[in-house]
């Protein structure tokens, strides 16, 4: 039987690499080339998506601050310690949940972009079943990163290098938190050199963007979102509807029969 594409970039009854049409991109150079091709082709969409991300983040801050301030206002009716504790609890839980919702929309948009699927900006603001898992996963991930950095920097950096795809796996593959970490580690260890250089490039791009405050951020964030989405697709050996321009077969481009 001919393998079928579910419309999400996933194969419903076969290995993803067996999808009948498209190009599988392998290796750092093809990933960067295809990412730049997609980014420049859809620069306007990328900038709008970044503006939506920023706007939803600012709105989230306001939404979380209101109940937090209400908790502070109860200081005349309850003990100050309890009022402050409630305030911090609301800030932490509300911040994690709302930022996770923004992250889910961010991942969903850029995965659709690199797969050349229809773009709906409303999907970036949809609160769905992935938000809870993203909140738990992000809390665990960044807690490990912080502890790792405090323990000697290297452990924290290794977590950033080897577990970064977990969020996309939650959104794209509908995995649980533990499964997403396990699968992320498997994918990155199979592509360890590429993962390491992606981290280095990400750090350099963000540092370089600081030379142009705010404007640099607006261009750098969507660029790296495209790069990581292309890398994620590449690690899963899922085909792209188009190939990197100017790359020979020896650079990692493989056309599917």
N, C-alpha and C positions, 0 to 999 in steps of 0.2 A: 504494500500500500504506500501511496505517496504521503510523506510526512506533512502535517498541517501546522500552520502558524496560528496560534490563538488570537493574534492581533495585539498582543502585548510584548512581542519579541520573544515569547516562550513557545516551545514546541510541546504540544499536548500529548503526543504518544511516541516520542523518540528522543534521542540525544539531541540537544540544541544544535550541535555542529552539523547535523544531518539535514537541516532545513534546506530546501531545494534552490533558493535564490539568495544572492548577496555575496558579500565578501567577509571572510574572517580575518581580522587584523591581529597580528601577533608581534610583540616587541615594542620597545620604547619609541623608536623613531617613527614607525607607522602610527602609533597612538598619538604622538605629538603632531604629526602631519595632518592626520584626519581631524584632530581636535581644532587645529588652527583653521582648517577648511570650513568646518561647521560653525565655528565662532565668528569668523569674518562674514560668512554667508548670512548668518542670523544675528548680527550684532545688535540690531534694533530690538529684537525679541529678548535678547540676553539682558540688555540694559533695562527694558521694561520689567522683566522678571526680578532684577535686582532692586528696582524701585518698589515693586510690590512686596518683596521680602523686607525691605527697610521700613516701609509703611506699616506692614502687619506687625513688625517687631515693636515699633513705636506705639502702635495701638495696644499691643499686648501689655506694654509697660504701664500705660494709663489704666487699662482694665484691672491690672493686678494692684496698682497703687491705691485705687479707690477703696477696696475692702481693707487693705493694710492700714490706711489712714483711719478708717472707721474703727479698727481694732485699737489704734492709739487713742482715739477719742473716748474710749471706755475707761481710760486710766483713772477717771474720777469716781468710777463705780466699782472697779475691781482693783486688785493689787497691781502696782506698776510692773512687777515682774511678769505677771500673767498677761497683762496687756502687751508688753514688749514681746513675750514669747509667741502670742497669737499673731502679732504683726510679722515677725520673722517667719513663722510657719506659713502664713499666707503668701509672703513674698517668695519663699523658696518653692513651695508647691505650685503656686500660680505661675511663677517664672518658668519652671521646668516644663509644665504642661503646655503653656502657650508657645514657648520657643520650640518645643517638640512638634507642635502643630505646624509652625512655620517651616521647620526642617523637612517634615513629610511632604509638604507642598513643593518645597525647593527641589527635593530629590525627584518627585514625580514629574515636574516640569522638564528638568534637564535630561532625564531618561527618555521622555517622549521626544525631546528635541533631537537627540543623537540618533534616535530610531526613525526619524522623519515621520512621526505620527502626528495626528491633529493636536494642536495646542489649544488648551482652554485655560485662561488665566484664573477662572473661577475655581479650577481644581486645586490651585495653590492655596486657597482659603478654605478648603473643605475639611471639616473636623470628622474623622472617621476612625475605624477600629485600629488603625496603625499608631495612633497618637499615644495610647497608653503604653504599648510596647516600646515605642521610640523614647518615651519619657524614662522608662525603667532602664532601657539599654544605654541611653545617653548618660544617665546618672552613674551607672556602673562604669561605663567607659571612661568618663572624665574623672571619676574618683580614682580609678586605677592609674590614669595618666598623672594626676597630681601626686599621688603617693609614689609613683615610679620616679617622677622628677625630683621629689624630695629625698628619695632613697639613693640618688646618685646620677640623676639626669638620664643615663642610658636606658634604664628600664622603662621610663616614661616615653622616650623616643621610640623604643621598640614596639610599644603598644600602639603608638600613632602609625608606625610603618605597617604593622601586621594585622591590625583589626579595623582599619578605616572603612572597609566595605559593609560593615554590619548594618548600618542604617539603610542602605540601598537594598540589602537583602531582606530586611523587614518589609519595606514598602513594595519591592518588586516581586519577591518570591513568597511573600506571606509567611515568613518564618517566625518562630518564637525567638525570644531574646537569646537563650542559650544556644539554639541552633544557628542563629545568625552569627554569633561570635565564633562558633566552631567552623562554620562554612567560610567565614571571612579569613580565618587563620589558614584554612586549607588553600584557598585561592591565592593568598598573598605569599605563602611559602612556596607554592608552585611557580610563582612569578616574583621571587624575592628581589632579584636585581632591579626589575622594573619598579616594584613597590618602593624600594629604597631611593631610586633616582626621582620618582614622582614626589616623594617627600622633600627631597633637596630642592627640586624645582619649585614646589609649592612655597617653601620657606623663602626662596630667593625672590619669587614673584611678589609675595606679600611685602617683603622688605623693600623691594624696588618701588612698590606702589606708594609707600610712605613718602617718597620724594615729591609726590603731587597729592597733598592731603585731600581726602574725600573723593576727588575725581579719579585718582589712581585706584582707590578701593572699588569704585563703581565699575571699572574696567577689569580689574584683577580678579575679583570674586567670581563673576560669571565665566571668565576664561578658565579658572581652575575647576569650576563646577563641570564645565564641558570636558576638560581633560580627565577628571576622575570618573565621569560617566562613561566616556569612551573606554577608559582603562577597565572599568567594571564589566562592560560589555565584552571587551577583549578577553578578560580573565575567564569569563563564562563560555568563551568560544561561540558566542552568538553572532550571527551575521549582521553586517550593516547593509543598507540598501544601496550604498555607493562606496567606492574605494578611494583611498588616498590618492591624490593626483601626483603624478610624477614618480611613483614608486614602482620598482620592478618586483617580480615575484621573489627575488632574493632578499628583499627588505621585509618580508613577512606577510605580503598580501597573498591570499589564497582564494581564488574564485571557486565557488561551489558549483558543481555540475548541475 
